[in-house]
Structure formats: structure tokens, C-alpha cells
Amino acid sequence: MELSHIEHIGIAVKNIDEAIKYYEGVLGLKCYAIEEVKDQKVKTAFFKVGQTKIELLESTDPEGPIGKFIEKKGEGIHHLAFKVNDLQGALDKAAEKGVRLIDSKPRKGAEGLNIAFLHPKSTHGVLTEFCEEQK
């Protein structure tokens, strides 16, 4: 498996509009995209810092994964995403090494990426996402 770079850091927020004000007004970053991913019950906003992106995540349903995360842990870092060239191959290699997968097959994510998650119980408590450009 070859990771090319950190694709993004996902941050769960209660109110995406308020969070955008912080990232733009205090940190001086520019939100370049807002998108809803309906099947994941989430609204996203993206910022770039060098080659890495920050993805803000607001739940559109309290029963969605971000809604449950915020209820349990509060706002904060939700996941770390790595760019890979062969997403299915990376998942297969992780599984072969005993890593528990949340997604055994790629699925569509924000910004036109294919994504898949590794379970934090197998990754020392860090929800890990692999991303690749759609082919």
C-alpha cells in the first residue's frame, strides 16, 4: 500500500456556518467548497492549507455518523484521510494485516472521491480514511 499524502483532516462541528466564520475570520483560510453527501447524512465545507485540506463535517441527521460522534465525543477531529492510488488494493492489504474495515469496498465521498474507512479499534483510536480519485 502506498500513501501519497494526507488528503484531509475531518473535523466534526455542530454548526458549519459558525465554524466557517472561525476558519475564515480567525485563521484567514478560504472555504472553497460546500457540499452535502446525503447517503452519509453530512454537510461538508473544505479549506486548503498547503497540500492538505480541512473538511468540516456537520450532521444533517442526529442519527447519522457525525451526529452520533458529536453526541458522544463533542466537536473535534473526527478522522484522518490519506490519499492512495489503489483504494481497493489498500483495503485488501489492510485486511490481510488484520485491520478491521468499516468499508470493505470503496464508496462515493465528497469532492468526487472514492473513500473507505478503517475501524478505529484497529488503528489505535484514529478513524482512518483512504481516498482516491474516481476512475
Number of C-alpha atoms within 10 A of each C-alpha: 14 12 15 10 12 17 21 24 19 23 20 26 24 19 14 18 12 10 18 20 15 13 16 13 11 9 10 10 16 15 17 9 12 16 13 17 15 11 9 16 18 22 21 22 23 22 20 14 10 6 9 15 17 20 27 29 29 26 25 18 15 15 12 15 16 26 22 14 18 18 13 9 11 15 18 15 17 21 20 19 24 20 20 22 15 16 22 19 14 18 24 17 13 16 14 10 9 10 17 18 19 15 14 14 15 18 13 17 18 19 14 11 17 19 24 24 22 22 17 16 12 15 12 9 10 15 19 22 23 26 27 21 15 14 5
